[in-house]
């Protein structure tokens, strides 16, 4: 088998469809007789519902039904917990309080659904929302993460004694003892606030119940169609084989579109069955701000213990994690934060105390990065502060502490999001840092260019940081590979696609095994009728878990092809090769047979069946990793800050990534670019601003600033390729990496650019306003700004 | 609802006559009345640019217009550019430069850029970034889109000379 296509910068097979507006998205599904659902959402973050009057809405022409929680009867149930408590951590406290389809008794966040309308058009459905009268009795609000823990704080869930959703402690080594031995201990508080995933396509669900065949078809903007199918079947009291969930083209996802069993998914499907009409719900952008899950809110009180020569002896942090009003996603985010709080450094002693807090705000679930950017921010900031205090170069201190390449697999001795000991499988962390240092010209900039520009009164700064990314977690994915009679290959896998180019990169994997062009490999993803084992697209796992499953299936099919061809061509398998859609004898290429002909022979007619054989050149196989493959990288940037306007001009941005074997480097580069752009938003432009009443103040794209082409610089991407020893392809995930180091990088570069002001940045996102306040708070350490 | 209006609109060269509510958004009209679902709706408040169409030669946001305002006007949507077998040079360039990921924003970018390249056939990177600064993309970080526009400009100027 030759590697003809794997690793090539191939253009994408799916693009002609997408570029001509022919890709099917959920809102493009039209079914005769379809109703449109709209949700009345709470305007209060915390209030008792005294009464709801839907009579006017029900009598509006064109309205078919209006329901509140009371109307749902036994169907009203809390959603299933998606991730259980990490039982493998001793002493863990975990109070599971999952979301409800419609609020009953009280509302717990602004945007929580209170009533649902089904009408003949979306316009009528939204009109009818205005007819509904809800009498609320406002309650005190637990909006602030710290205040929510005060003894007299209002309770989000009144059956609990406090707003503590979870508490756990993880230790490695003995931090207290390490601290005693340290020459320097640095302690700081770090604030990290929420942002939106901000996919360009909002969420949506279309459900069609066919009464005659008793079959439910659901088009859903989900990242996890198979778990959604299984869960919906359970919730709706149907057999799994009565439910087909299709995740068609999805217009970006970034985490919240895992979206399992929130109000909309549940009530659109239930409504379609109850009313026996197809139902569509398409979220609008305002709802996306209020009712799509968010992430990142944490407060860390952290410290690092180091020796005089910059060796890290230990790290300790006590942190609060904001889970919002409910916690269906368990502890995935804060466990990820812990897994990245030592980053790629050989830290022998670690202490982490986590408290997860219920607040009267939207639920948090993973958003691209998923707890990792917070951990990296914490560690990289601490390392920067230590370097500064020790008078040491920031690159040098990192080099002194990396886990060396011969120390893998490296057991970090804490429990990760998969509830297993955190292992880093492989990596060469020094190599990515050195490459980033070279690419940005660190030495030259710091020694020559920066002093020269500073002398001109310009505020230029450089940043350089490193990071790791745990990727490709289990449990497993599967793939089915079939040679069709036409000689073309069809492949089905369970994961959905939201722009990652699976139709091309997975085809490249198969093409090399079967000696065909990737253009002759047709992929189906995210349709439970085609494949119904697996989990979904998240945690940077497509190119690791799904690709290796498809690879395994393709290897099996190759073996079947060779076995049959050997018989037909009367040649030993070792002398055969698969080239250009043919199996041929290597030294007699004219002696050959097409894959299509073989496929026909493999589907025998009457009388030709050999006992004990299976028909077809087809195989289904699976891949489930023992633990995840750890990617890593280093990013660097040069910025200039205007200390009058606080505008930041990113002059250069270098991203060096090591995601193991790249299936398609063109696609990997695109993933890195997009991740960095989100990271820049998370660093300086994007913050969901809630007031003390739990009201989101910037719930529009005019107020919540997703960076445009004017803010995002040209990026220079470099690669190292340390293959994962855990899987056949050697791949590691790349989807989230880009956004993970950026907030830490931004902070370091800002401090460097404004060195004459002596500022210290311990908060993210920053913003021009916050930077202004920080500089003025310092009362202008210097006036030499010209 | 009473008070309906009958409008005549030319879309991608075809003439459509429809009776609509005056409040119907142009974006909804194109997508749900005419079935031209290539025009995508991302924010319905005029910021994201996903719904951009060409209206009498100019790029406009179809979510900020009513269908009745299109009466008697000419519209081009993404379906009016190239076809899958015969892509417009800009579409070809988007493919070659990997300017497409989830593709939800893509039609809006294309419809913004077609008139831009007509006005400015040889743009600088800064001009391209300015031109697309009213279109949001969450997947690509814009870099490959900028590259695609440069590539398209080259393709189209070569095409023009031949």
Interface residues (C-beta under 8 A of the other chain):
Chain A: X11 X12 X15 X16 X17 X18 X19 X20 X21 X22 X23 X25 X27 X28 X30 X122 X123 X198 X199 X200 X201 X202 X249 X250 X251 X252 X253 X254 X284 X285 X498 X499 X500 X501 X666 X667 X669 X670 X673 X674 X675 X676 X677 X678 X700 X701 X702 X706 X708 X709 X710 X712 X714 X715 X738
Chain B: X21 X23 X24 X28 X31 X32 X35 X36 X37 X38 X39 X40 X41 X42 X43 X44 X45 X47 X48 X50 X77 X78 X79 X81 X82 X83 X84 X85 X87 X91 X94 X95 X96 X98 X100 X101 X102 X103 X104 X105 X106 X107 X110 X125 X128 X129 X130 X132 X133 X134 X135 X136 X137 X138 X139 X140 X141 X142 X143 X144 X145 X146
